[in-house]
Amino acid sequence: MGKSATGFGDLGALQEADRRHHYHPFTDPKALVSAPPFMVERAEGVFIEGQGLRVLDAMAGLGCVNIGYGRREMADAASEMMRELSFYHCFAGVSNPAAAALSERLAAIAPGDLNRVFFANSGSEANETIIKLVHMYWRRMGQPDRKILISRDFSYHGSTVATSALNGLTAMHEPFGIETKGHVEHVDSPFWYRFGGDMSPEAFGMQAAASIEAKILEIGPDSIAAFIGEPIQATLGAIIPPEGYWPEVERICRKYGILMIADEVVTGFGRTGSWFGQQTFGFQADFMALAKGLSSGYQPIAAVLIKDEIADVLSSKPEVLQHGFTTSAHPVAAAVALKNIEIIEDEGLVTRVADLTGPYLATKLANLLAHPLVGEVRSCGMMAAVELAKNKETREQYPIDYAVCSHVAQAAIGQGLIVRPAGNVLIMCPPLTFRREHIDMLVRGLGVALDQVYAALKEQGLA
């Protein structure tokens, strides 16, 4: 098969080594028995390359490569920091210049008074940290019985034991025996297309928000610690809430003294056309989780931002915080994150998404609504979804075991395009550096893929 472009040896041998030894996340191990893993060998701009293919990445990796691939200034930032300080921990009052500068920069761009920063390595770790700090807060406040967290159906907050329990996806609970009872309660998602029926989106949004209040009253406010939500529920459908939903959620939480956690792992750093999703949807959380776009995936780094008044309570006792990670505030990762934020600012990517590419993406994707397989198109900034339907009028879906969405995503690769299937919805989360010609390529390629799968369904008598 030839040498890998990365210089690690023969590509076929590397694929075989991977099959034998690499236990992949979110992958059926049996799938790699019949077919070798696809080796991504290099990436530049908004394209990835591997095994002779060059593909437009409309998923920015996993919704993280906000500034695009292969930025030399990012490599330089990492190299310079690594030469000066390859590593030192931040335990016991120790810090490093990059971490200090990054914490100040994050506090400056964060909404409201989210001014205290704790560093971790992934979105899962950030949300896990928040869970612990929420429990610590209520113990400091003399209300240790406030332990239950409210999350939503179709939510995704991580893959640790605690954050998996938050997820509105039972497939992430059952295989590991993860219990949610007594720890997490799930309420309705503002998923209008699937569940809104004849209601207007705004009315359904209010109904979904009301399910939070109903759950609070069912359990009792004195037992509830916090509500957690993604401004847009990214992983399980790019579910964009109707107008008014988030202000109503905040009103309910404040009414009952329940803390609010904004999981901005995906929506942070310009993806919605604002620096953060809270600004796009008009609410203010007590905690914010960041990762992915914090470094555009160039280094593993995450952050928790904490509201001042909450941080004051957490720090009210002279007691060591018994929590942290060896590589929390890693100097190289922090330096890379700082450079990433600088690039986003210098290139005006947030404004570009809000005023130019976001509206253009929405307009172009709307053309797919005429396709017989497409039930709904939704987008916000540089995040979008195409909902597939068997019956457009009734919104009936194809059975999941037909794998229609996966077939479309596979056909899209044949058109030189990566989108992500999730049940019966195709998700797009492109780099913020996408230009109009990239959006044209995306919509054109997706249209061809939809045509191919629809033709196959008709041939089988399934359409």
N, C-alpha and C positions, 0 to 999 in steps of 0.2 A: 504493500500500500504506500510505502514511501515514508520518509522522515517527517516528523511533526515540525510545523513551522516554528515551534517554540524551542527546538533543539533538545528535547528530552528523549529523543530516540525514535524508533520506528513506530508509526501511528498504529498499525495493527497490533503490535506488541503492547503498546500502551492501553489500547482498548481491552485487550485480553487481561492485562494486569488489573485494570479497573474492574472488570467483571468478576475477577477472582477475589479482590480484596476490598473494594470500595462499597460500603453499605450506604446507599443513597437516601437522602431525605425525601419524603413525599413521593416515593417511587415503589411500584410493585417489583420486588426482587426477581420474580419470575419473568418479567418483561425483558430483563437483561440477559436471560438465558437464550432466548430466541433471536434477539437483536442486540448488537453491541451499543454502548452509549454513544451519543453524538458528541464528538469532541469539538468544542469551541476553542480555536487556536489563537485567534487574535480579534481585536475589535477596534474600530476607529470611528469617531463621530457618532452616527446613529445606526451603524451597520456592524454586524458580527460576521466572522468568517470561520469556516472549518470544513475540512474534508472536501475542499474544492468549491464550497458554496459561499455566496455572499448574500446575507439576508438582512432586510430592514427590520430592526428591532422595535416594534410598536409597544413593547412591554418594558423598555428601559431596564432589562434584567428582570427584576421582580419589583418594578415600580420604584427603582432606587437611583438609577444613573441619570440624575436630573440634568447634569451638564454635558452628557455625552461621554463617549469612550475615548481613551488614549490621549488625554490632555497632558502635554509635556510639563506644564507648570505644576501639575499635581505631582508628577513623578519627581520634579525638582524639589518641591516642598518636602516630600517624604525623605528624599536623599539627604538634603541639607540637615533636617532635624535628626535623622538617623546617625549622621556623622558626628553631630554635636552631643546628642543624648539618645542613645538607642533604646533605653528603657530605664525608668526608675518608678517605684510605686508611689502612691499618694496616701498611704496609710499614716496614721499617727502624726497628722499635721504637716506632712511633707507635700510639696507641689512641684510643678515645673512651669516654665514660662508659657508654653503653648496652652496648657490646660487653663492657666489663669486668664490668658488673653481670650480664649474661647468662651469661658464662662461669662466674661464681661460682654462679649459680642452677642451671645445668645440672649442675655438679659436685656440688651439694648433693642433687639429686634422682636422680642417676644411681646405678645399682647398683654395689656394690663400690667399688673405688678407680679408677674411670674419672674422673680429676680434671683432665686436661689437654684443652683444647678448641681445635680449629682450625675456623674458619668458612669456608663455601663458599656456593654459591647454589642448589644442587639436589642431590637424592640421587645423581645420576650423578657430580657433582663430588666429593661426599663419598666415594663408593666409589673413585673414581679416585685421590683423595688417599690413601686407605688403602692402595691397591695400591703406590703409590710409597713410602709410609712403611714398609710391610712389607719391601720390597726394601732400603730404606735400613737398616732395623734389622738384617737379616741380614748386610749388608756391614759394619756396625759391629761385629757379633759375630764377624767373621772367617769367615763361612760364605756367601760370595757365590754359591755354586752352588744355594742354596735359593731357587728362582725360581718353581716351579710352584704354582699355586693350584688348590685343589679346590673345585668348585661342584657343584650338583645339577641333575638333570633338572627341568624345570618352574620353574627359578629365573628371577628377573628382578632385575637389579642396576643397570640404567642403559642409556644409549644412546650414550655415548662409544665410541670404538674399543675401549679396554681393558675397559670394563664390559660392552659388548655381547658380548665374548668369554666373559665369565663366565656369560651368560644360557644357560639350558637350553632354548633355542629356536633351532633352526638357521635359521629364517626371518629372524632378525636378523643372521645371519652371511653367508649366501650372497650376497645382493644387493650387499654392499659388499666382498666378498672378504676378510672378516675371518678370519684364521687362529687356531685355538686350539691346534694341535699345538705342544708344547713350552712352552706358556704356561698352559693351563687343562686340567684333567681333570674330567670330569663323572661323578658317581656317582648311585645310585638316590635318588629322592624317596620320602619316607614316605607315599606316596599309596595308602593302603590300599584305598579303594573300587575304584580302577582295577586295581591290581596285587596286592592281598593274597590273592586267591583264597580258599581255605578256611582260611587262617591267621587267628588272632585278631588284632585291631589291634595289641595289645602285642607279640605274636611277630613280626608283620611290621615293626613299628618297630625291633625289635632287628636284624632281617635287613637293613633299609635302613641302619642305623648300621654294621653289619658290612661293608657295601659300601665304606664309607670306609676302614676298616682294610685291606680287601683291596687297594684302590687304593694305599694308602700302601706296603704290602709289595711290590706289583707294581713301583712306580716307585723305591722306596727313600726312606726318611724324610729322608735328607740332601739330597734334591732338592726337597723340598716346603716351601714358605714358609708357607702358611696355608690354612685351610678357611673358606669364607664361606657363611653361610646366613641366610635370613629366619626368625625364630621361627615365623611362619606364612607359607607361600608364597602371597602375596596375589594378584599380578597374573594368574597363570596357573591359578587355580582355588580360591583360599582353602583351601589344603591344610593342614589342622590335624594336626600330628604326634600319633601315639599316645602315651599316657603312658609315660614312661621313655625316650623317644627322645633328647631333648636331653641329659639327664645322661650317657647312654651315649656320645653324640657327644663331649661334653667329656672323658669318661674316655679315649677313644681319642686325642684330640688331645693331651692332657697326657702320655699314655704315650709318645708319639713326639716330644714337644717341638715340636708344630706350633701356630702361633698361631691363635686363633679370632677371626673377624670376625662380629659380629651386625649384619646389615642391618635396622635398626629404622625405616627410612624410613616404612613404613606402620604398624607395630605400636607405635610409640612414642606417648607422651602419652595414655595411658588407653584405647587401643582394645581391649586384651585384658582390661580390668578391673584392670590394674596399670599403674603409670606406664610400664613397659617390658615387652616380651615375655619378656625374660630372667627377670624376676621371676615371671611366670606359669608358665613352663616349667622353672624351676629350674636355670639354668646361668649362668656368668659368662664374658663374652668379654674379649679383650684390646683390641679396637677396637669401637666402636659408631658406625654411620652414622645420622644423624637428618636429617629434612627435613619435608615435608608438614605434619604436626601441630605442628611447632615454631612455626609462625606461623599455623596453620590455613589456609594458602594465601593469607593476606592480603598477604604480601610474599614474594618469593623469598629464602629463606635456608635454609642447611643447616649441619650441624655434624658434626665427627668428634670423638668422645671417646676418649681414649687412656689406657690403664692406666699408673699411675705408674711402675712398673718398666720398662715399654717406653719411656715418654717420657724417662726418665733415660738410657737407652742412646742414644736419638735425639739427645739434647742433650749427649752426652759429649764431643764435639769442638767446639772454637771455630770453627764453620763456618756460613756463612749457609745457611739453608734455601732452596734454589733452587726454590721452589714457592709459588704463591698466585694470587689473582684480584684484579683491580682493585677489585671491590666486596666482597671478603671482609670480614666484620664491618661491613657497611654500618650506619651509626648509625640510620637510619630503620627498617631491617629488624630490627635488634637490639631497638630500643624496642618495636616491634610484637610481637616474639616474647616479650619480657618481659611485656607486657600479656596476651598469650594464655595464658601459664603462670599468671599471676595469676587470670585468669577460671576456668581449669580448677580451680585450688585453691579459690577462693572459692565456687564453685558445687558443689563436691564431685563433679565429673563422674566421676572415677576410681572412687570408691566407688559412685556411682549406677549405673555400667555393671556393676560387679562384683555388686552386690546386687539391683538392680532391673531395669533395662532389658535387660541381657544375658540373664539367665535368662528374662525374659518373651519376648524375641525367640526364644530357643531353643524355648520351649514352643509358641508360636504357629506357628512355621515347621514344627514337627514334624507339625502337622495336614496339611501338604501331602504327607506320605509316602503317604497313601491315594490320591493322584492317579495315574492310569495312566502318566503321563509321568515321574514322579519316582522316581529310584532311591535317592537318599540326600539327607539334609539334614544339614549340619554347621555348627556355629557356635561362636564363642569371643568373649565380650564383644560388641562391636558390629562383628563381622565374620562373614559367613555365606555359605554357598553352597548352591545347589540343583542337584544332579547329575541330568541328564536321562538316561533310558534307554529303549531300544526294547523291551528285555526285562528286566523287573525281576529275575527269578530268576537269569538268567545274567549280568546287568549289561552286556549287549550295548548298544553305543551306536548312534545313528543315524549314517550317513555324514556327515562334516563338510560335504560339498557340498550336503546337504539344508538346511543353515543353520537347523535347527529352533530352536536356542537364540536365534539372531538374530531369528527370527520371534516368539518369545515376548517378547523384550525390546522389539520394535517394538509388539507388542500391548499390552504394559505401559504404553507411553507413551500409548496410547489410553485407558488407565485412569488417567491422571494420575500416572504412576510411572516413575522411572528406576532400572533395574538394568543391570548390565553383562554382556553375553555373552562367554564365552571358550571357544570350542570347543563342548563339550556341557555346560557348567556356567554357571549364572547366579550372579554375584557381587554381594553387598551389603556395603557398608561405610559405614553411615549416620553422620551427625553424632552426636556423643555427647550432643547435646541432644535427640535423639529422645525423645518421650514415648510412653506406651502407645497413645494414639490414633493416633499416626503408625505404630507397628508394626502396629496393626489395619488401617490403610489399606494398608500395604505388603502384608500377607499376603492381604487380600481382593482387591486389584488384581492381584497375581501369580496368585492362583487363577483369576480370570476370564481372564487372558491365557493360562494353561495350557489352560483349557477351550477357548478359541477355536482355539488351534493344534492341539490334539488332535482337535477336530472336523474341521478342515481335512485333517489327516493321514488320518483315517478315510474322509473323502469321496474322497481320492485313492487309497485302498487301501494306505496306507503304515503304518497302525497296526493 
